[in-house]
Amino acid sequence: DDTMENVERIVSDARDLGVKRVVMSYLVLPRSMMEKVKQNEFLRGAVELLSEQTPTISENELFSYPLTKKLEKFTELEALCRSKGMEMSVCGCKEHRFRETKTPFGRTCFPFFTIAKREELSSDFSIKLETSHLICADSD
């Protein structure tokens, strides 16, 4: 759930672990997978928000959150990250239209490191992110 309260907790946790740069993205799904995921009552509402065909690196028919809403949300998230002393980027592979925007976060995927550095960093999966403290917006 991308409420600011939840995202702020995750960003704060990441900062506390020493993270300086983050790459964010919204989910993209092919139509066939969307239909399967909609069968799950807990995921149905989230999948129904993926209402816009999104140009991606794969050139397949993929759907995501509408671009205007992503831009609004990522603008808020970039300000949040900056306030925590972190730099934010957005995965351009999953949304080619970001490259056409003049946003500070509209870069390519993994913009902060070389390929060799990414491979070195991704080989260590010992860090675990605790999520039990996050709040579901519909938990009232």
VMD Tcl script that builds the backbone (N, CA, C; Angstrom):
set m [mol new atoms 420]
animate dup $m
set s [atomselect $m all]
$s set {name element resname resid chain x y z} {
  {N N ASP 1 A 0.855 -1.171 0.000}
  {CA C ASP 1 A 0.000 0.000 0.000}
  {C C ASP 1 A 0.904 1.238 0.000}
  {N N ASP 2 A 0.736 2.103 -0.966}
  {CA C ASP 2 A 1.662 3.223 -1.128}
  {C C ASP 2 A 1.204 4.495 -0.404}
  {N N THR 3 A 0.571 4.338 0.762}
  {CA C THR 3 A 0.242 5.527 1.540}
  {C C THR 3 A 1.549 6.187 1.976}
  {N N MET 4 A 1.526 7.493 2.139}
  {CA C MET 4 A 2.748 8.194 2.542}
  {C C MET 4 A 3.250 7.682 3.888}
  {N N GLU 5 A 2.335 7.312 4.777}
  {CA C GLU 5 A 2.737 6.785 6.082}
  {C C GLU 5 A 3.574 5.509 5.913}
  {N N ASN 6 A 3.104 4.596 5.073}
  {CA C ASN 6 A 3.850 3.350 4.842}
  {C C ASN 6 A 5.170 3.607 4.147}
  {N N VAL 7 A 5.144 4.426 3.111}
  {CA C VAL 7 A 6.371 4.687 2.358}
  {C C VAL 7 A 7.383 5.417 3.238}
  {N N GLU 8 A 6.914 6.347 4.061}
  {CA C GLU 8 A 7.840 7.051 4.951}
  {C C GLU 8 A 8.514 6.083 5.921}
  {N N ARG 9 A 7.763 5.111 6.411}
  {CA C ARG 9 A 8.364 4.110 7.302}
  {C C ARG 9 A 9.433 3.299 6.580}
  {N N ILE 10 A 9.140 2.881 5.344}
  {CA C ILE 10 A 10.117 2.091 4.583}
  {C C ILE 10 A 11.354 2.933 4.283}
  {N N VAL 11 A 11.152 4.176 3.838}
  {CA C VAL 11 A 12.275 5.054 3.511}
  {C C VAL 11 A 13.106 5.327 4.769}
  {N N SER 12 A 12.449 5.557 5.894}
  {CA C SER 12 A 13.180 5.793 7.148}
  {C C SER 12 A 13.977 4.556 7.558}
  {N N ASP 13 A 13.362 3.378 7.429}
  {CA C ASP 13 A 14.073 2.131 7.735}
  {C C ASP 13 A 15.299 1.976 6.835}
  {N N ALA 14 A 15.119 2.261 5.549}
  {CA C ALA 14 A 16.238 2.148 4.603}
  {C C ALA 14 A 17.344 3.134 4.968}
  {N N ARG 15 A 16.957 4.352 5.289}
  {CA C ARG 15 A 17.956 5.364 5.693}
  {C C ARG 15 A 18.708 4.897 6.931}
  {N N ASP 16 A 17.974 4.334 7.888}
  {CA C ASP 16 A 18.612 3.850 9.118}
  {C C ASP 16 A 19.602 2.713 8.846}
  {N N LEU 17 A 19.413 2.004 7.754}
  {CA C LEU 17 A 20.334 0.939 7.352}
  {C C LEU 17 A 21.510 1.486 6.547}
  {N N GLY 18 A 21.506 2.802 6.293}
  {CA C GLY 18 A 22.606 3.425 5.578}
  {C C GLY 18 A 22.387 3.622 4.085}
  {N N VAL 19 A 21.171 3.379 3.615}
  {CA C VAL 19 A 20.867 3.540 2.192}
  {C C VAL 19 A 20.911 5.028 1.834}
  {N N LYS 20 A 21.572 5.339 0.742}
  {CA C LYS 20 A 21.693 6.729 0.279}
  {C C LYS 20 A 20.914 6.980 -1.007}
  {N N ARG 21 A 20.703 5.905 -1.802}
  {CA C ARG 21 A 20.027 6.041 -3.094}
  {C C ARG 21 A 19.004 4.920 -3.241}
  {N N VAL 22 A 17.837 5.255 -3.792}
  {CA C VAL 22 A 16.787 4.258 -4.005}
  {C C VAL 22 A 16.251 4.352 -5.428}
  {N N VAL 23 A 15.808 3.219 -5.955}
  {CA C VAL 23 A 15.128 3.155 -7.243}
  {C C VAL 23 A 13.722 2.655 -6.964}
  {N N MET 24 A 12.721 3.409 -7.397}
  {CA C MET 24 A 11.330 3.031 -7.152}
  {C C MET 24 A 10.633 2.738 -8.466}
  {N N SER 25 A 9.573 1.937 -8.365}
  {CA C SER 25 A 8.796 1.596 -9.548}
  {C C SER 25 A 7.404 1.173 -9.108}
  {N N TYR 26 A 6.450 1.328 -10.028}
  {CA C TYR 26 A 5.123 0.769 -9.820}
  {C C TYR 26 A 5.036 -0.545 -10.577}
  {N N LEU 27 A 4.188 -1.411 -10.114}
  {CA C LEU 27 A 3.964 -2.713 -10.713}
  {C C LEU 27 A 3.477 -2.579 -12.158}
  {N N VAL 28 A 3.967 -3.437 -13.026}
  {CA C VAL 28 A 3.438 -3.592 -14.382}
  {C C VAL 28 A 3.088 -5.059 -14.578}
  {N N LEU 29 A 1.938 -5.312 -15.207}
  {CA C LEU 29 A 1.487 -6.691 -15.420}
  {C C LEU 29 A 0.934 -6.859 -16.829}
  {N N PRO 30 A 1.147 -8.035 -17.426}
  {CA C PRO 30 A 0.470 -8.330 -18.691}
  {C C PRO 30 A -1.014 -8.603 -18.411}
  {N N ARG 31 A -1.846 -8.395 -19.424}
  {CA C ARG 31 A -3.293 -8.583 -19.257}
  {C C ARG 31 A -3.629 -9.972 -18.712}
  {N N SER 32 A -2.962 -11.007 -19.209}
  {CA C SER 32 A -3.264 -12.376 -18.768}
  {C C SER 32 A -3.004 -12.552 -17.277}
  {N N MET 33 A -1.945 -11.982 -16.773}
  {CA C MET 33 A -1.646 -12.090 -15.348}
  {C C MET 33 A -2.620 -11.245 -14.528}
  {N N MET 34 A -3.026 -10.097 -15.063}
  {CA C MET 34 A -3.989 -9.257 -14.343}
  {C C MET 34 A -5.265 -10.033 -14.073}
  {N N GLU 35 A -5.747 -10.768 -15.079}
  {CA C GLU 35 A -6.987 -11.530 -14.909}
  {C C GLU 35 A -6.827 -12.600 -13.834}
  {N N LYS 36 A -5.682 -13.247 -13.782}
  {CA C LYS 36 A -5.441 -14.267 -12.749}
  {C C LYS 36 A -5.355 -13.635 -11.360}
  {N N VAL 37 A -4.651 -12.508 -11.251}
  {CA C VAL 37 A -4.465 -11.859 -9.949}
  {C C VAL 37 A -5.781 -11.281 -9.441}
  {N N LYS 38 A -6.656 -10.844 -10.348}
  {CA C LYS 38 A -7.968 -10.300 -9.940}
  {C C LYS 38 A -8.821 -11.337 -9.228}
  {N N GLN 39 A -8.515 -12.600 -9.411}
  {CA C GLN 39 A -9.266 -13.663 -8.740}
  {C C GLN 39 A -8.970 -13.700 -7.245}
  {N N ASN 40 A -7.864 -13.088 -6.828}
  {CA C ASN 40 A -7.513 -13.026 -5.409}
  {C C ASN 40 A -8.210 -11.803 -4.802}
  {N N GLU 41 A -9.094 -12.037 -3.850}
  {CA C GLU 41 A -9.884 -10.939 -3.289}
  {C C GLU 41 A -9.030 -9.853 -2.629}
  {N N PHE 42 A -7.854 -10.210 -2.135}
  {CA C PHE 42 A -6.999 -9.242 -1.461}
  {C C PHE 42 A -6.221 -8.373 -2.448}
  {N N LEU 43 A -6.002 -8.868 -3.656}
  {CA C LEU 43 A -5.223 -8.132 -4.656}
  {C C LEU 43 A -6.090 -7.468 -5.720}
  {N N ARG 44 A -7.353 -7.830 -5.799}
  {CA C ARG 44 A -8.249 -7.350 -6.845}
  {C C ARG 44 A -8.262 -5.828 -6.955}
  {N N GLY 45 A -8.415 -5.132 -5.847}
  {CA C GLY 45 A -8.488 -3.668 -5.877}
  {C C GLY 45 A -7.225 -3.035 -6.413}
  {N N ALA 46 A -6.076 -3.583 -6.036}
  {CA C ALA 46 A -4.800 -3.033 -6.509}
  {C C ALA 46 A -4.642 -3.248 -8.008}
  {N N VAL 47 A -5.021 -4.423 -8.496}
  {CA C VAL 47 A -4.875 -4.728 -9.914}
  {C C VAL 47 A -5.813 -3.859 -10.761}
  {N N GLU 48 A -6.977 -3.569 -10.238}
  {CA C GLU 48 A -7.917 -2.727 -10.991}
  {C C GLU 48 A -7.381 -1.310 -11.205}
  {N N LEU 49 A -6.417 -0.880 -10.399}
  {CA C LEU 49 A -5.797 0.434 -10.584}
  {C C LEU 49 A -4.804 0.455 -11.744}
  {N N LEU 50 A -4.403 -0.717 -12.226}
  {CA C LEU 50 A -3.457 -0.807 -13.334}
  {C C LEU 50 A -4.235 -0.638 -14.641}
  {N N SER 51 A -4.655 0.578 -14.914}
  {CA C SER 51 A -5.627 0.848 -15.965}
  {C C SER 51 A -5.039 1.391 -17.262}
  {N N GLU 52 A -3.733 1.569 -17.318}
  {CA C GLU 52 A -3.150 2.209 -18.491}
  {C C GLU 52 A -2.067 1.335 -19.104}
  {N N GLN 53 A -2.151 1.154 -20.429}
  {CA C GLN 53 A -1.084 0.425 -21.110}
  {C C GLN 53 A 0.186 1.258 -21.005}
  {N N THR 54 A 1.273 0.606 -20.641}
  {CA C THR 54 A 2.519 1.285 -20.311}
  {C C THR 54 A 3.643 0.838 -21.239}
  {N N PRO 55 A 4.287 1.778 -21.936}
  {CA C PRO 55 A 5.416 1.390 -22.783}
  {C C PRO 55 A 6.629 1.031 -21.927}
  {N N THR 56 A 7.133 -0.187 -22.124}
  {CA C THR 56 A 8.253 -0.688 -21.326}
  {C C THR 56 A 9.358 -1.204 -22.230}
  {N N ILE 57 A 10.436 -1.615 -21.618}
  {CA C ILE 57 A 11.568 -2.147 -22.357}
  {C C ILE 57 A 11.200 -3.425 -23.115}
  {N N SER 58 A 10.214 -4.177 -22.645}
  {CA C SER 58 A 9.855 -5.457 -23.262}
  {C C SER 58 A 9.032 -5.292 -24.535}
  {N N GLU 59 A 8.401 -4.161 -24.717}
  {CA C GLU 59 A 7.511 -3.876 -25.846}
  {C C GLU 59 A 6.287 -4.789 -25.871}
  {N N ASN 60 A 6.008 -5.493 -24.772}
  {CA C ASN 60 A 4.799 -6.302 -24.655}
  {C C ASN 60 A 3.654 -5.426 -24.175}
  {N N GLU 61 A 2.428 -5.950 -24.267}
  {CA C GLU 61 A 1.264 -5.222 -23.770}
  {C C GLU 61 A 1.230 -5.367 -22.250}
  {N N LEU 62 A 1.664 -4.314 -21.549}
  {CA C LEU 62 A 1.716 -4.316 -20.088}
  {C C LEU 62 A 0.910 -3.150 -19.555}
  {N N PHE 63 A 0.352 -3.340 -18.376}
  {CA C PHE 63 A -0.492 -2.322 -17.774}
  {C C PHE 63 A 0.071 -1.894 -16.428}
  {N N SER 64 A -0.138 -0.620 -16.103}
  {CA C SER 64 A 0.344 -0.058 -14.847}
  {C C SER 64 A -0.592 1.062 -14.416}
  {N N TYR 65 A -0.238 1.659 -13.314}
  {CA C TYR 65 A -0.895 2.837 -12.771}
  {C C TYR 65 A -0.775 3.964 -13.806}
  {N N PRO 66 A -1.783 4.809 -14.000}
  {CA C PRO 66 A -1.704 5.879 -15.006}
  {C C PRO 66 A -0.494 6.805 -14.796}
  {N N LEU 67 A 0.115 7.222 -15.893}
  {CA C LEU 67 A 1.320 8.044 -15.841}
  {C C LEU 67 A 1.129 9.316 -15.022}
  {N N THR 68 A 0.016 10.016 -15.190}
  {CA C THR 68 A -0.167 11.278 -14.442}
  {C C THR 68 A -0.159 11.027 -12.941}
  {N N LYS 69 A -0.774 9.928 -12.523}
  {CA C LYS 69 A -0.792 9.599 -11.089}
  {C C LYS 69 A 0.591 9.171 -10.608}
  {N N LYS 70 A 1.314 8.415 -11.452}
  {CA C LYS 70 A 2.681 8.021 -11.089}
  {C C LYS 70 A 3.558 9.264 -10.921}
  {N N LEU 71 A 3.435 10.210 -11.850}
  {CA C LEU 71 A 4.251 11.426 -11.754}
  {C C LEU 71 A 3.948 12.194 -10.472}
  {N N GLU 72 A 2.670 12.313 -10.123}
  {CA C GLU 72 A 2.292 12.992 -8.872}
  {C C GLU 72 A 2.895 12.276 -7.671}
  {N N LYS 73 A 2.726 10.962 -7.625}
  {CA C LYS 73 A 3.197 10.184 -6.474}
  {C C LYS 73 A 4.718 10.192 -6.390}
  {N N PHE 74 A 5.392 10.005 -7.527}
  {CA C PHE 74 A 6.848 9.996 -7.508}
  {C C PHE 74 A 7.412 11.367 -7.140}
  {N N THR 75 A 6.718 12.435 -7.477}
  {CA C THR 75 A 7.151 13.774 -7.066}
  {C C THR 75 A 7.112 13.882 -5.543}
  {N N GLU 76 A 6.034 13.376 -4.937}
  {CA C GLU 76 A 5.935 13.354 -3.467}
  {C C GLU 76 A 7.029 12.480 -2.863}
  {N N LEU 77 A 7.248 11.312 -3.460}
  {CA C LEU 77 A 8.232 10.377 -2.928}
  {C C LEU 77 A 9.650 10.918 -3.068}
  {N N GLU 78 A 9.915 11.610 -4.176}
  {CA C GLU 78 A 11.249 12.188 -4.362}
  {C C GLU 78 A 11.513 13.248 -3.294}
  {N N ALA 79 A 10.495 14.063 -2.974}
  {CA C ALA 79 A 10.644 15.069 -1.914}
  {C C ALA 79 A 10.864 14.398 -0.558}
  {N N LEU 80 A 10.144 13.299 -0.316}
  {CA C LEU 80 A 10.324 12.552 0.934}
  {C C LEU 80 A 11.748 12.013 1.032}
  {N N CYS 81 A 12.224 11.387 -0.022}
  {CA C CYS 81 A 13.585 10.834 -0.015}
  {C C CYS 81 A 14.611 11.941 0.200}
  {N N ARG 82 A 14.430 13.055 -0.502}
  {CA C ARG 82 A 15.364 14.182 -0.360}
  {C C ARG 82 A 15.370 14.676 1.084}
  {N N SER 83 A 14.187 14.731 1.722}
  {CA C SER 83 A 14.111 15.193 3.116}
  {C C SER 83 A 14.838 14.253 4.076}
  {N N LYS 84 A 15.019 12.991 3.661}
  {CA C LYS 84 A 15.723 11.995 4.480}
  {C C LYS 84 A 17.186 11.879 4.078}
  {N N GLY 85 A 17.629 12.763 3.158}
  {CA C GLY 85 A 19.022 12.735 2.725}
  {C C GLY 85 A 19.328 11.641 1.720}
  {N N MET 86 A 18.304 11.199 0.988}
  {CA C MET 86 A 18.471 10.125 0.019}
  {C C MET 86 A 18.154 10.634 -1.391}
  {N N GLU 87 A 18.772 9.994 -2.374}
  {CA C GLU 87 A 18.508 10.323 -3.768}
  {C C GLU 87 A 17.592 9.249 -4.343}
  {N N MET 88 A 16.548 9.663 -5.064}
  {CA C MET 88 A 15.597 8.718 -5.632}
  {C C MET 88 A 15.648 8.752 -7.146}
  {N N SER 89 A 15.496 7.587 -7.746}
  {CA C SER 89 A 15.349 7.459 -9.190}
  {C C SER 89 A 14.192 6.505 -9.446}
  {N N VAL 90 A 13.705 6.495 -10.673}
  {CA C VAL 90 A 12.605 5.625 -11.064}
  {C C VAL 90 A 13.098 4.686 -12.159}
  {N N CYS 91 A 12.675 3.449 -12.098}
  {CA C CYS 91 A 13.056 2.476 -13.114}
  {C C CYS 91 A 12.436 2.861 -14.450}
  {N N GLY 92 A 13.256 3.318 -15.374}
  {CA C GLY 92 A 12.789 3.718 -16.690}
  {C C GLY 92 A 12.469 2.551 -17.602}
  {N N CYS 93 A 12.912 1.347 -17.239}
  {CA C CYS 93 A 12.619 0.164 -18.051}
  {C C CYS 93 A 11.130 -0.154 -18.030}
  {N N LYS 94 A 10.484 0.136 -16.902}
  {CA C LYS 94 A 9.070 -0.185 -16.747}
  {C C LYS 94 A 8.164 0.980 -17.121}
  {N N GLU 95 A 8.743 2.086 -17.541}
  {CA C GLU 95 A 7.939 3.252 -17.933}
  {C C GLU 95 A 8.805 4.156 -18.805}
  {N N HIS 96 A 8.810 3.900 -20.106}
  {CA C HIS 96 A 9.659 4.671 -21.018}
  {C C HIS 96 A 9.315 6.153 -21.067}
  {N N ARG 97 A 8.071 6.511 -20.745}
  {CA C ARG 97 A 7.683 7.920 -20.820}
  {C C ARG 97 A 8.384 8.783 -19.781}
  {N N PHE 98 A 8.949 8.198 -18.731}
  {CA C PHE 98 A 9.700 8.998 -17.752}
  {C C PHE 98 A 10.903 9.669 -18.389}
  {N N ARG 99 A 11.467 9.020 -19.374}
  {CA C ARG 99 A 12.636 9.591 -20.044}
  {C C ARG 99 A 12.306 10.898 -20.748}
  {N N GLU 100 A 11.033 11.078 -21.099}
  {CA C GLU 100 A 10.597 12.279 -21.806}
  {C C GLU 100 A 10.228 13.417 -20.849}
  {N N THR 101 A 10.155 13.133 -19.576}
  {CA C THR 101 A 9.785 14.164 -18.604}
  {C C THR 101 A 11.034 14.900 -18.135}
  {N N LYS 102 A 10.819 16.042 -17.539}
  {CA C LYS 102 A 11.936 16.827 -16.992}
  {C C LYS 102 A 12.024 16.653 -15.481}
  {N N THR 103 A 11.521 15.528 -14.983}
  {CA C THR 103 A 11.549 15.277 -13.545}
  {C C THR 103 A 12.958 14.914 -13.104}
  {N N PRO 104 A 13.296 15.199 -11.851}
  {CA C PRO 104 A 14.639 14.844 -11.367}
  {C C PRO 104 A 14.842 13.342 -11.235}
  {N N PHE 105 A 13.745 12.563 -11.253}
  {CA C PHE 105 A 13.856 11.122 -11.046}
  {C C PHE 105 A 13.668 10.315 -12.324}
  {N N GLY 106 A 13.456 10.937 -13.442}
  {CA C GLY 106 A 13.173 10.227 -14.685}
  {C C GLY 106 A 14.419 9.722 -15.382}
  {N N ARG 107 A 15.094 8.781 -14.782}
  {CA C ARG 107 A 16.333 8.227 -15.335}
  {C C ARG 107 A 16.117 6.788 -15.748}
  {N N THR 108 A 17.173 6.125 -16.097}
  {CA C THR 108 A 17.074 4.713 -16.433}
  {C C THR 108 A 17.209 3.865 -15.179}
  {N N CYS 109 A 16.905 2.595 -15.330}
  {CA C CYS 109 A 16.994 1.660 -14.213}
  {C C CYS 109 A 18.423 1.573 -13.691}
  {N N PHE 110 A 18.589 1.422 -12.414}
  {CA C PHE 110 A 19.886 1.331 -11.755}
  {C C PHE 110 A 20.833 2.437 -12.206}
  {N N PRO 111 A 20.453 3.693 -12.029}
  {CA C PRO 111 A 21.264 4.785 -12.559}
  {C C PRO 111 A 22.514 5.085 -11.741}
  {N N PHE 112 A 22.644 4.491 -10.577}
  {CA C PHE 112 A 23.678 4.925 -9.652}
  {C C PHE 112 A 24.990 4.155 -9.750}
  {N N PHE 113 A 24.971 2.984 -10.383}
  {CA C PHE 113 A 26.156 2.139 -10.376}
  {C C PHE 113 A 26.468 1.608 -11.765}
  {N N THR 114 A 27.679 1.154 -11.937}
  {CA C THR 114 A 28.059 0.431 -13.146}
  {C C THR 114 A 27.494 -0.982 -13.065}
  {N N ILE 115 A 27.494 -1.694 -14.161}
  {CA C ILE 115 A 26.999 -3.076 -14.161}
  {C C ILE 115 A 27.786 -3.939 -13.177}
  {N N ALA 116 A 29.090 -3.800 -13.159}
  {CA C ALA 116 A 29.924 -4.602 -12.244}
  {C C ALA 116 A 29.554 -4.321 -10.783}
  {N N LYS 117 A 29.353 -3.058 -10.444}
  {CA C LYS 117 A 28.994 -2.696 -9.070}
  {C C LYS 117 A 27.620 -3.249 -8.704}
  {N N ARG 118 A 26.667 -3.184 -9.629}
  {CA C ARG 118 A 25.328 -3.731 -9.375}
  {C C ARG 118 A 25.413 -5.228 -9.100}
  {N N GLU 119 A 26.197 -5.947 -9.912}
  {CA C GLU 119 A 26.321 -7.391 -9.720}
  {C C GLU 119 A 26.956 -7.707 -8.375}
  {N N GLU 120 A 27.943 -6.934 -7.988}
  {CA C GLU 120 A 28.581 -7.136 -6.683}
  {C C GLU 120 A 27.586 -6.920 -5.556}
  {N N LEU 121 A 26.826 -5.836 -5.631}
  {CA C LEU 121 A 25.867 -5.518 -4.570}
  {C C LEU 121 A 24.704 -6.493 -4.540}
  {N N SER 122 A 24.242 -6.951 -5.705}
  {CA C SER 122 A 23.088 -7.841 -5.732}
  {C C SER 122 A 23.432 -9.264 -5.329}
  {N N SER 123 A 24.699 -9.579 -5.162}
  {CA C SER 123 A 25.080 -10.931 -4.756}
  {C C SER 123 A 24.879 -11.153 -3.260}
  {N N ASP 124 A 24.663 -10.090 -2.476}
  {CA C ASP 124 A 24.467 -10.213 -1.030}
  {C C ASP 124 A 23.002 -9.989 -0.698}
  {N N PHE 125 A 22.288 -11.076 -0.410}
  {CA C PHE 125 A 20.878 -10.971 -0.070}
  {C C PHE 125 A 20.651 -11.189 1.426}
  {N N SER 126 A 21.617 -10.812 2.255}
  {CA C SER 126 A 21.507 -11.049 3.685}
  {C C SER 126 A 20.648 -10.002 4.392}
  {N N ILE 127 A 20.347 -8.894 3.734}
  {CA C ILE 127 A 19.535 -7.842 4.365}
  {C C ILE 127 A 18.069 -8.215 4.248}
  {N N LYS 128 A 17.362 -8.140 5.344}
  {CA C LYS 128 A 15.932 -8.423 5.372}
  {C C LYS 128 A 15.201 -7.144 5.762}
  {N N LEU 129 A 14.064 -6.879 5.114}
  {CA C LEU 129 A 13.257 -5.707 5.428}
  {C C LEU 129 A 12.032 -6.152 6.200}
  {N N GLU 130 A 11.876 -5.669 7.405}
  {CA C GLU 130 A 10.731 -5.999 8.237}
  {C C GLU 130 A 9.536 -5.178 7.768}
  {N N THR 131 A 8.403 -5.825 7.509}
  {CA C THR 131 A 7.221 -5.125 7.006}
  {C C THR 131 A 6.015 -5.228 7.932}
  {N N SER 132 A 6.161 -5.897 9.069}
  {CA C SER 132 A 4.998 -6.113 9.934}
  {C C SER 132 A 4.446 -4.818 10.527}
  {N N HIS 133 A 5.224 -3.746 10.534}
  {CA C HIS 133 A 4.764 -2.492 11.109}
  {C C HIS 133 A 3.994 -1.629 10.103}
  {N N LEU 134 A 3.887 -2.075 8.849}
  {CA C LEU 134 A 3.173 -1.298 7.843}
  {C C LEU 134 A 1.663 -1.450 8.031}
  {N N ILE 135 A 0.930 -0.432 7.665}
  {CA C ILE 135 A -0.508 -0.384 7.901}
  {C C ILE 135 A -1.242 -0.483 6.579}
  {N N CYS 136 A -2.221 -1.348 6.497}
  {CA C CYS 136 A -3.061 -1.463 5.308}
  {C C CYS 136 A -4.138 -0.383 5.373}
  {N N ALA 137 A -4.331 0.357 4.287}
  {CA C ALA 137 A -5.295 1.464 4.264}
  {C C ALA 137 A -6.714 0.990 4.515}
  {N N ASP 138 A -7.025 -0.274 4.183}
  {CA C ASP 138 A -8.372 -0.783 4.351}
  {C C ASP 138 A -8.560 -1.577 5.639}
  {N N SER 139 A -7.682 -1.382 6.622}
  {CA C SER 139 A -7.735 -2.204 7.839}
  {C C SER 139 A -8.679 -1.663 8.898}
  {N N ASP 140 A -9.446 -0.629 8.576}
  {CA C ASP 140 A -10.347 -0.027 9.579}
  {C C ASP 140 A -11.387 -0.995 10.042}
}
mol reanalyze $m
mol bondsrecalc $m
mol representation Tube
mol addrep $m
